[in-house]
């Protein structure tokens, strides 16, 4: 059985689940779709209860917010399938062969990662532009590019793996806020030598957030990264590697002071109609240096 697992938070998943349900009905293997709401606002729960009426779907409302790691573990614990397909709720299925493509590629030992796409046209709302630009230039990659660093380019928005492999790793429930649960999971995959197969089977990320919300998630993600770095997990990202270069050359403290003074200017750019990803990187570095 294939278990399709969708954690939900403040997003309308009806179209996504209906499309997945339509595809699942035509698969040669049984499937289930588990939709767990992580204590969304009442408006979203009311909308999404509709998906529980589909024959293969089950909708569950958590009484309190569990966070991105714990709710994914709960979904996996509830699932009955031999293989687990994790999807982000703010996704769109780009074609009618999405599930079948995964089914044809799956095996008993590998994790399959399908990738992430963003819509080609820039959003009309300038408040969404930083998130869209970051997604287009940093997260959207063809399979050949992802295969160059298979564990580094893994994300949790769209992946399938055997249930037995997942339960040998699971998501780290120390991470209560947003950010870097995928980085840590990828590190465990590499440590345990679990193969990652990068496929051309993406989901479209449609949940663009206004810059203020995107920056808030960025701050939470950097706090998580600093926590993991201090905890001695050996976590490696572009940010931690650059920090180590600064530290070895005695530049970490001067960089911290300089970036703290530049933060108002960096924020002014990021909140403008023409945000710079280079300045966004400097902003994240400043947050990281200030958090350590």
Secondary structure, 3 states (H helix, E strand, C coil): CEEEEEEECCCCCHHHHHHHHHHHHCCCCCEEEEEEECCCCHHHHHHHHHHHHCCCEEEEECCCCCCHHHHHHHHHHHCCCCEEEEEECCEEECCCCHHHHHHHHCCCCCEEECCEECCCCCCCCHHHHHHHHHHHHHHCCCHHHHHHCCCCCCCCCEEEEEHHHHHHHCCCCCCCCCCCHHHHHHHHHHHCCCCEEECCCCEEECCCCCHHHHHHHHHHHHHHHHHHHHCCCCCCCHHHHHHHHHHHCCCHHHHHHHHHHHHHHHHHHHCCCCCCHHHHHHHHHHHHHHHC
